[in-house]
Amino acid sequence: MSTEKVFHEDVQEDAVLESLGYQQELKRSFGLLGMIGFSFSIVTSWTALGGTLIIGVESGGPPVMIYSWIGISIFALAVAYSMAEICSAYPVAGGQYSWVAVLAPPSVARGLSYVTGWFMITGILAMGATNNFIGANFILGQANLSFPSYTIERWHTVLVAYLIAVICTAINIYGPHLLDKISRAAIVWNMFSFVVVIIVVLACNDHKQPASFVFKDFQNFSGFGTAYCAILGLLQSSFGMCCYDAPAHMTEEMRNASREAPKAIVMSVYIGAVTGFVFLISICFCIGDITSTAESTTGVPLIEIFFNSTNSVVGTCFLSSMIVVIVLICANALLAEGSRSLYAFARDRGLPFSGLLAKVEPKRQVPVYSILLTCLVQMALNSIYFGTLTGFNTVISIATEGFYLSYAMPLLVRIIAYFTNYAKVIPGPYTLGKWSVWLNAVGLLFLVFTSITFNFPTLNPVDEEDMNYTSAAIGVIGLISVVTWLTTGRKNFTGPQIGRVDVVDGVMGVEATGPNGNAAATKGEKVENSFH
């Protein structure tokens, strides 16, 4: 690609950003491959499924894990395509809350956008904390396997999670120019590790489970009834297929973001769905005794499966270490995504101390204070594990529900905009055409259903240590967002500022003006069908 073409595309993207009321402050360094790598390093479904395997093993076993994964992946594609279309029209780091501000009825747009922003940020920050948990579990699990006399304590896990957050914070502050290179390398390492793990486990395991165990035999360690237990098993699959909105929050650091970010969103789901499916089937055939796997002293069922297959401590640690590298790359990407989301929300004056959090360090062109706050919040969420045995599950639920609620809001207002003729067609080079509203509706129903199930208790009998506090946490976040909206947000929160919105025959057009005030591009003039 010539320098002149890249410059022209960057100018166009900067003009679109200016049409939404923002100045370009971050450096555009990501290309399509780098962003697919960045997004998949966060989605990285197969390692996410491996890190939360304990939930699937206890709640339905292999059949629920496999069949729910197929269903979740199909519905996730409906959500991903819907978000990709909106992202193409409005490529801004705010992502979901910015889309709600643009598409919602004007009378409620700012309020809905504000609440969506709080849920979005909660999901991203909690997902970062969850990933740090997974990394800590894998590291300490290897220590326990290598030294059986070592007993893993909860505070050990929390401290290692802290360390991961601090390391990623340093990389994000002092090496932002490395993010694109790391992302490009990440997708190669991720796929290489995936192939190695699958081949080694299948080749070394000489006592595989029968097909009936993998596809038929229901397992229940939750203490609840069969139907309820199966619903609980959805949490693992839902967590494994999450975070594919990541490119939306990095659009202000992408070249040709209007076209490339939507492709990265959709491609990360396809790659995640296929690798996750192959991984689950392979691992389920290689599970040993289901009880010993679930109650492994390593705290990580996948490590137990590796050891059961290879019968080698060294081999198990080698495979587990490959996953640890992926988890660390994911932690770095999640911290970057979280800090950019905080930066965008603060830029719209949606947070306390917004002026400070929206500052961009001029030399490195990164929001340092937002990066630091992201690290602190992740560490605070990791600290939940100090007080409750189900702290890991609770943070997973908070993360997944925060994401899913923030995904649901733009789909909801998009449907409302369609049926009220406010915006029949979303302008942008990536469009779903006649399938748009149908995919939005399917995705919305899926998100609402799963968001409800994330609040269910996961173990029976339920007491103060085994309680699922997700509903309380989400309720507190919702209450905070409403109270702060009524007290300060209503006066201060801005959201995207569109200078002129034209709706002609149901097509919303946004005039993008350049630095000199002249029209640089008019979105909505031409819609190119890119649904593939």
N, C-alpha and C positions, 0 to 999 in steps of 0.2 A: 504494500500500500504506500503510495507516494506521500511525502511530507505535506504537499499542497492539499491532497484529499483529506488527510487526517486533520489538518488545520481547518478546512472548510466544515468538516463534520463537527469539530469542537465548537466552532463559532455558532453553528446551528443549534447545538445542544445548550450552549450558554444563553442563546436567545430565548429558547423555550423556558429555561430556568428563570430568566428575567421576566418573562410573561407571567410567571407565578409569584413574582415579587421578591426574588432572591438574586444576590450577586454570586458569581462563581468564585469560591474561595479555596476549594480543595483541588488538588492536582489530579488531572485525568490520566491515569497510568494503566488502567485495566483494559485489556482487549477481551474478545469473546472467550477464548480458551482459558485465559486467566480467571475470568468470572465464573465459568462453568466449574473450574477447579476450586475456586473460592466457595461457591455455593454447595458443591458436592462434598467439600471437606466439612461443611456444617451439617448437611443432610446425612451424608455417609451412613446410609440406612443399615447396612449389614453390621457395622461396628456398634451402632446405636442399639440394634436388636440384641447383639451379643452382650452389651453392657447392662441391659435390662432383662436379660433372659430369666432371672429369678421370678419376675412377675408372670411371665408366660408359663413357666414350669409349674407354678403354684395355682394358676388360674386357667385350668383347662388342658394344659399340656400341649403336645405337638399339634393335634388337630385344630385347636383354637388358634394357635400361633400361625399356622399356614393358611387356613381358610380366611381368617380375619385379615391377614396381610394382603391377600388377593383383593378383598373387598375394599380395604382402606386405600390401597394403591389406586384403584379405579376411581373412587370418589375424590382422592387427592388430585388426580389429573383434572377433574372438573373444576376444582378450586384453583389449581395452578394456571390452567388456560384462562380462567376468568380474571385472575390477578395480572397475568401477563398482558392481556388486552388493555387493562386500565393503566398498567405501568408504562406501556408504550405511549399512551397519550399524555401521561403526567409523570415524567421521569424525575422525581424529586426524592431526596434522602428521607423525607418524612414517611414515605410509603403509605401504609393503610390510613393513617389519620389525615394525611394530606388529601388522599383520594376521597375520603368521606366529606371533607370540607368543600371540595369542588362539586361533587355529585349530589349531595343531600339538598333537600329543599332549603332555600336561603334562610328561612325563619328559624331552623333548628341546626343548620350546618355547623356553626361554630361549637355549639354545645356537644353535638354528637362527635365531632372531630376531637374535641378535648378528651372526652371519656375514652374514645378509641385509642388515643395516644397513650393514656395511662395503662390500658390493658396490653397494648403492643409492647411498651417498654418493660412491663412486668414479665411478659413472656420471654422476651429476648434475654433479660438479665437473669431470670430464673433458669433458662436453658443453659446459659453459661455456667451457672453454679452446678447444675446437674451434670454437665460434661466434666467439670472439675472433680465431682464425686466419682464418676466412672473412671477417670484417669487414676485417682487415688486408690480406688478399689483394685484396679488391675495391678498397680505397683505393689501394694501391700499384699495382695493375693499371691503374687510371685514370691514375696519374702516368706510368707507362711508355708508355701509349697517347698521352698528350698530349705527352710529351717522350721520343721514341724513344732519345735518347742516354743516358737514365737506365737503369741496370741495377739490378734488384731483387736485393738480397742477403738471405740468410736472416736475418741479424741485424736488418735493417730490419723484416722481418715480425714478428719477436719483439717488438721495441720498440713497434711500433704496437699489437700485441695487448696488451702491458702497459698502454698508454695507455687502451685501451677498458675494461680491467678496473678501472682506477683511477677513471675517470669514472663507471662504473656503481656502484662502491662509494660514491662521494660522494652519488649520487642516492638510494641505498638508505638511507644513514644520515641525510641531511639533508632528504630529501623523501619519506618513506614514505607520507604522506597523498596523494601524487600517483599512487601505483601503480595504483589503481582507475581514475582518470581517464586515465592513460596507456594502460591496457589497453583502455578503451572506444574511445579514439582509434585504437589500434593496429589493431583489426580493420577499421575503416573505411579507414585508410591502406593496410593490407595488401591488401584486396580492390580498392581503387582502383588501386594499383600493379600488381596482377596483370592487371587489365583493360587498362591502358595498355600494359604490356609486350607482352602477347599481340597486341593490335591493331596496335601500331607495327611489331613484328617481322614479322608476317604481311603487313601492307600494304606495307611498304617493300621486302621481299625479292622480287626479280623473277627469281631463279634457284634456285628451291626444288628440293630433292632429290626423286627419284621415290619412289613408294610402296614399291617393292621395297627401297630403301635404308633406309627407316624401319622396315619390318615384317619384312624378310627377310635382308638382307645382314649377315653376322656379321663383326665387327671384332675383331682380337686383337693388342694391342701388349704383352701381358704376358710373352711368351716361353714360356708354358705351353700345354698342349693345349687343345682346344676345350671339352670338358666342364668341366675345371678352371677355365678362364677364365670360363665362364658362372656358375659358383658364386661366383667372386670378384666378379662384377657385382652379386650380391645385396647387397653391403655398402652400395652407394650407396642402394638402395631402403630397406634396413633403417635406415640413418641418417636418411633423409628421413621415415620414419614412426616416430618415437621421441618420448619425453618427454611422452606424453599422460597420464602419471600426475601431471602438475603440479598439477591442482586438489586432489589428495589431500593434498599437502603444504601447501596454503593453506586447508584446511578450518577451521582455528581463526581465520581472518580472513574467513570467509564467513558471510553471513546464510543461515539455513535450509540449512546445508551438507549434511545428510543427503539432501535431495532435489535440490539444485541442483548439487552437486559431481559426482555421477554423470552428470548430463546434460551437463555441461561436458566430462567425459572423452570421452564417446561422440561428441558433436557435433564436437569438435576433430578426431577421426579421420575423420569423414565429410567435413568441409570440406577437410581435408588430402588425402584420397584423390581427390576430384573436381578440386581445383585442381592437384594434382600430375600427374594424368593429362593434363589439358588442356595444362599447361605442357610436359610431356615431348614430346607429339606435335607441338606447335607448334614447339618448339625444334629437334627432330630434323629436321623438314622444312626448317629454315632453316640447318642446319649446312653450312658450305662444305667445303673440302678437309679430310678427317678428320685427316690428318697435321699440317697447319698449325694446326688447331684444338687438337689435343692438345699440340703443342709451342709454343704461343703464348708470346711473350716477356712477355706480361702475367701469365702464370701462372694465368689464369682463363679457361678455354675459353668461358664464357658471355659474357665481354666480347668475345672474338674473334667470337662468333656475332652479337652486337649490331652490331659494326662491319661485319661481312660483310653484314648485312642492311640497315643504314642508310647505310653508306659515309660516315658522318659522325662525327668525333671528338666533337663537341658532343652530338649525339644519343645516342651510346653512353654518354658520361659522365652524361647526364641519366638514362637508364634505369638505369645502374649505381648512381647516387646514390640513386635511389628504393629500391633493394635495400639499400644501406648503411644507410638510415634504419631499415628493418625489422630488419636484423641488430643494430643498436644497441639497439633496443627489446627484441629477443630476449635480448641480452646482459644487459640490466637485469633482465629477468624470470628468467633462469637464475641470476643472482647472488642474487636474492630467494629462489628455490626452494632453491638450494643452502644458503643461510644458515639457512633454516627447517628444513631436514633436519638440518643440524649441530646446531642448537638443540634439536630434538626428541631426537636421539640423545644429546646431552650431558645433557639433562634426565633421561634414563634412565640416566645415568652409564655411557655406552658408549664414551667417549673420554677420553684424557688431558686433564687440566685441565677436566673437565666442569663443575665449579662456576663457572668463569669463563665458559665458552662458553654456559652456560645462562642467564646473566644477561640480563635485559631492561631496557633503558634506560627508566626510568619516564615521562619526559616524552614521548618519541617512540614508546614502546611497540614497540621493535624490538631484536633481539639483536645489539648492535653488535659484540661480539667474534667472534661467529659470521660476521658479514658480513665482517669484516677477514680472518679465516682463510680464508673462501671465496675472497677476492681473491688471497691469497698462494698458495694451492694452484693456482688457475688459472694464475697467472704461472709457477709451478714447472713445470707441465705444458707450457706454451708453450715453456719453455726446452729441452725435448727437441729442438726443431728446430735448436738450435745444433749438436747432435752428430750428427744423422743426416738424410739426404735424405728418408727415408720417415717422418720425425717426424710430419708432418701425418696421414698414413694411420694411423700407430700410435695417435695420440691419438684419432682417429675410432673405431678398433676398440676401444680401451679404454673409451671412452664408451658405445658401443653395446652391447658385451658386458656392461659393468657394469649397465646398465639392464636388459638382457634376462635376466640371471641373477637380478636382484632382482624382475623380473616373474614369473619362473618359480617362485620359492619359495612365494609365497602360493597360486598355482594348484595346486602340488603338494600342499601341506598341506590345501588345501580338498578335493581329491579324496580324500586319505587320511581326512579327517574325515567325508566322505560315506559311504565304504564301511565305515568302522568304527562308523557310527551315532553318532559324536560330535556331528556337526552335519549332519543331512540338509538342513536349510533354513537359509540365512543370514538373520537378522532384519534388517529394514530396509524403508523405503518403496519402494525400487527393487529389484525382484527379477526374476530370469530364469525362475522357475518350473521346469518340467520340462526346460528347455534348459540349465540351469545347469551340471551336471556335464559334459555333452557339449561345451559351449563351452570349459569349463576344460580338458578333455582335448585338444581340437584346438589351443588356444592353447599348452598346455604342450609338445606335440610340436614345434610350430613354433619355439618359443623355444629348445628344446634343440638342434635342428638348426642354427639360425643361430648360436647361441653357439659351436658347434664350428667352423663355417666362418670365423668372424672371426679365427681363429688362423693361417690359412693364409698363407704368403708371397705377396706380390702381384706380384713381379717375378722373372724368371728370366734369367740365373743369380743365385742367392742368395749374397750375401756380407754382411760385417758392416754395410755401409751400406744395403743393400736388404732386410735381414732384417725380418720382422714380429715385433716384440718384445712383442706383446700377450699371448701365453701366459706369457711371463716376468713381465710386469707383473701380470697377473691372479693368477698363482701366488704372487707376493710378497704381494699384497694378501690372498689367501686364507691364506697362512702367517701373516701378521701378525695376522689376525683370530683364527686358532686359538691362536697363542701368547699373545696378549693375553687371550683368553678363559680359557685355562688358568692364567695368572698373576694377572690382576686382574679380568677381566670376570666370571668365575664368582662372585666374591665381591661385586662392586659393581653389576653391571648389573641393572636392575630390570625394564624393559619395562612395558607396560600392566598396571596392578593392578586386576583385576576383583574387586569385593567378593563378588559371588555370581553364579555361572553355573548356570543350570538347563537341563537337556536333557530335554525331554518329547516323546516320539514323534519324536525326531530334530530337534527345533527348539531351537536354542540361545537362551535368553533371558538378557539382561543387565539387572539392575536398576540403574536410574540414580537416584541419590539427590541431592537438592538440598542447598543449603548448610546447611539445618537438620537434615539427616539423614533427612528424610521422603522416601518414594518419590515421585519427580517423574514418572517414566515407566518403563514396563516394555517393553523391546524384545523382540519375539518374540510379543507378544500378538496382533498383527494384521499380516498381510502383504498389502500392496497391490500388485497386478501392474502394474508400470510398464515392462514390456519392450516398447519400441516403436522 
